[in-house]
């Protein structure tokens, strides 16, 4: 087994450069033709243009029911004590 393969097995990052290259440092973040505003508009349109479905409201109602059950249980526990 060579020294280099033994070194990589013990430390997989051995020999890997952690300093970014000049090309990586100057790479554009946005594709040509896009601005930060256009990217924001595209992402927010997913949430802001779709309506709320019936199944979402049903799920919200079920979850609120269980939150109320939790509140009743905690209130009962505080009112009566744990029984010790």
Secondary structure by P-SEA (a helix, b strand, c coil): ccaaaaaaaacccccccccccccccccccccccccaaaaaaaaaaacccccccaaaaaaaaaaaaaaaaaaaaaaaaaaccccc
